[in-house]
Amino acid sequence: ESSGAEAPAVADPTAAKEKWAGVDESKPKCRLRIRLHDRKTVEQEFNHHSTLDDVRAFLDANHPAPRGYHLFNSADYPPKKMEGGTLESLKLTSGRDAIEQRLA
C-alpha cells in the first residue's frame, strides 16, 4: 500500500538506544504487542503519552529492521498505516492492542 509518504530511513541501533528513554513508571502504562517484519512478535510496555516515534526508537534499538518500515494498526481491516500521534490518541492503550511493522 502506498500513500506517497517515504519510508523512514533505517536507524542506527546505537543512536536509537540513546533515543529510547524507556517507560516512566510514575505515568499510566500499557502493553503493546508488535508483530515484527520477520513475523516474530514482541510485547513492550509504553506510557499512554508515548508516541509512534517512541515505538520506533524502541524497535530501532532492540529489533532493527534491514530497511525502512511503516507501522500499521492491526485492529483495522485492512490494517491502516499509522503516521503519528500518541498511543492514547491512536486508541492503543487497552493492553490488548497490536501493531505490525512492515518493510517499505
Secondary structure, DSSP 8 states (H G I E B T S, - for coil): ---S--------HHHHHHH-----TTS-EEEEEEE-TTS-EEEEEEETT-BHHHHHHHHHHHS--SS-EEEEETTSSS-EEE---BTTTTT--SSS-EEEEEE-
